Amino acid sequence: MRSLKLGVAAIAGMCALSATAEAGDCVKIAAIGDGLTHDLAVIMSTHGLANIIDSKGRTGKGPVHTKCEPGTFGTECTSWQAACK
């Protein structure tokens, strides 16, 4: 169930935050991850972001930004980054 929630949230975040960034064919992509601890939630969101960027055939540009807040069962983090072709 948690994997399904992460997948749906990552896709929704990607669609909601898709916007042109920097020069060229770049978009901002986001992923949401949750975990019982802060560190686990960060890992889930950053690895989910890397998987989405890779599956779209893009390369991450610039720093990965992550914001965390308390979730229903632990911590929920959102990570985002510009990704270019």
ABEGO torsion letter per residue (X at the ends): XAAAAAAAAAAAAAAAABBBBEBEBBBBBBBBBBBABAAAAAAAAAAAAAAAAAAAGBBBBEBBBBBBBBBABEBBBBBBBBBBX
